């Protein structure tokens, strides 16, 4: 179970990094446009999502077989789906044109969705840590 605990801590860390990334990217783009392009890169986002998915599978999904906590699994899956949707919206939206009017609202919604997804992932890993510790003490 110690190895699983490490995966949960890694999952919490990368989920928080993902949420922070979504918060600070617009600020960095406005203040440091050349640096912002690298941070806004779809490849960076894809790499973060890939790590988050792998760690989630290794920790929460595999632990579900032992603790059977649907809340733990559901929070993580919901959070990951939200992160995927947010990523797809970012990738397929048109960044090349300057939009007026509702574009700012769309960006705020996208950031809010990503933060919610990240927090759901963190919650899932925290619950998984608790459920695994409870399962250990029962054995």
Secondary structure per residue as TSV (DSSP state, phi and psi in degrees):
chain	resnum	aa	ss	phi	psi
A	1	X	-	360.0	-24.3
A	2	X	H	-60.3	-41.1
A	3	X	H	-61.9	-41.0
A	4	X	H	-63.4	-38.6
A	5	X	H	-61.5	-39.3
A	6	X	H	-62.1	-41.9
A	7	X	H	-64.4	-37.9
A	8	X	H	-64.9	-40.9
A	9	X	H	-65.5	-38.7
A	10	X	H	-64.9	-41.8
A	11	X	H	-61.6	-43.0
A	12	X	H	-61.6	-45.7
A	13	X	H	-60.4	-50.2
A	14	X	H	-71.0	-30.8
A	15	X	H	-67.1	-39.4
A	16	X	H	-67.3	-40.8
A	17	X	H	-59.6	-41.8
A	18	X	H	-61.0	-46.6
A	19	X	H	-64.4	-42.3
A	20	X	H	-65.6	-40.6
A	21	X	H	-56.0	-45.1
A	22	X	H	-66.6	-32.5
A	23	X	H	-73.6	-43.2
A	24	X	H	-89.6	-18.4
A	25	X	H	-56.5	-47.9
A	26	X	H	-60.4	-36.8
A	27	X	H	-67.5	-43.0
A	28	X	H	-65.4	-41.5
A	29	X	H	-61.0	-41.0
A	30	X	H	-68.4	-39.4
A	31	X	H	-91.7	-29.9
A	32	X	-	-137.1	74.2
A	33	X	H	-53.7	-39.3
A	34	X	H	-69.0	-36.9
A	35	X	H	-72.5	-35.0
A	36	X	H	-60.7	-33.9
A	37	X	H	-62.3	-38.9
A	38	X	H	-70.2	-39.1
A	39	X	H	-71.4	-32.4
A	40	X	T	-83.3	-2.4
A	41	X	-	-53.6	130.4
A	42	X	H	-60.2	-28.4
A	43	X	H	-67.0	-39.7
A	44	X	H	-63.7	-45.4
A	45	X	H	-62.1	-42.2
A	46	X	H	-62.1	-42.4
A	47	X	H	-62.5	-44.0
A	48	X	H	-60.2	-45.6
A	49	X	H	-64.2	-37.6
A	50	X	H	-64.8	-43.8
A	51	X	H	-64.0	-45.9
A	52	X	H	-59.2	-43.4
A	53	X	H	-64.5	-45.9
A	54	X	H	-63.1	-43.3
A	55	X	H	-68.5	-39.9
A	56	X	H	-60.5	-45.8
A	57	X	I	-60.3	-46.6
A	58	X	I	-67.8	-32.6
A	59	X	I	-99.2	-67.9
A	60	X	I	-71.0	-49.8
A	61	X	I	-63.0	-45.2
A	62	X	H	-69.1	-32.8
A	63	X	H	-73.5	-24.2
A	64	X	H	-55.8	-33.8
A	65	X	H	-60.2	-29.9
A	66	X	H	-89.1	-49.1
A	67	X	H	-94.1	-16.1
A	68	X	-	53.7	31.3
A	69	X	-	-85.6	103.9
A	70	X	H	-67.1	-31.4
A	71	X	H	-63.5	-43.8
A	72	X	H	-61.9	-48.7
A	73	X	H	-67.1	-42.9
A	74	X	H	-63.6	-41.3
A	75	X	H	-60.5	-45.8
A	76	X	H	-65.9	-45.5
A	77	X	H	-64.3	-41.7
A	78	X	H	-61.7	-46.1
A	79	X	H	-61.4	-41.7
A	80	X	H	-68.3	-40.4
A	81	X	H	-61.0	-42.7
A	82	X	H	-61.8	-42.4
A	83	X	H	-64.0	-39.9
A	84	X	H	-64.5	-46.2
A	85	X	H	-59.8	-44.5
A	86	X	H	-61.6	-42.9
A	87	X	H	-61.4	-45.9
A	88	X	H	-64.7	-38.2
A	89	X	H	-61.5	-44.1
A	90	X	H	-62.4	-46.5
A	91	X	H	-65.8	-40.6
A	92	X	H	-94.0	-0.8
A	93	X	S	-82.3	158.4
A	94	X	-	-91.2	102.1
A	95	X	-	-84.3	-12.4
A	96	X	S	-75.0	-21.9
A	97	X	S	-106.8	148.6
A	98	X	-	-88.7	123.5
A	99	X	-	-102.7	152.5
A	100	X	-	-121.6	157.1
A	101	X	S	88.7	-107.4
A	102	X	T	-84.7	-7.6
A	103	X	H	-58.6	-39.5
A	104	X	H	-63.0	-38.0
A	105	X	H	-66.1	-40.1
A	106	X	H	-62.6	-41.4
A	107	X	H	-66.1	-41.6
A	108	X	H	-63.5	-40.4
A	109	X	H	-63.3	-42.9
A	110	X	H	-62.3	-43.6
A	111	X	H	-64.3	-44.4
A	112	X	H	-61.4	-42.7
A	113	X	H	-61.5	-43.4
A	114	X	H	-64.2	-40.3
A	115	X	H	-66.5	-42.1
A	116	X	H	-61.1	-45.1
A	117	X	H	-59.6	-44.3
A	118	X	H	-62.7	-43.2
A	119	X	H	-66.8	-35.8
A	120	X	H	-64.2	-39.9
A	121	X	H	-64.1	-44.5
A	122	X	H	-60.1	-45.5
A	123	X	H	-59.8	-40.9
A	124	X	H	-61.8	-44.3
A	125	X	H	-67.2	-39.1
A	126	X	H	-64.3	-45.9
A	127	X	H	-61.1	-40.4
A	128	X	H	-61.8	-41.6
A	129	X	H	-58.5	-45.1
A	130	X	H	-65.9	-44.4
A	131	X	H	-64.7	-38.6
A	132	X	H	-68.4	-36.8
A	133	X	H	-67.0	-37.9
A	134	X	H	-66.3	-41.1
A	135	X	H	-63.9	-36.8
A	136	X	H	-65.2	-42.1
A	137	X	H	-72.1	-23.2
A	138	X	H	-75.2	-32.1
A	139	X	-	-72.7	360.0
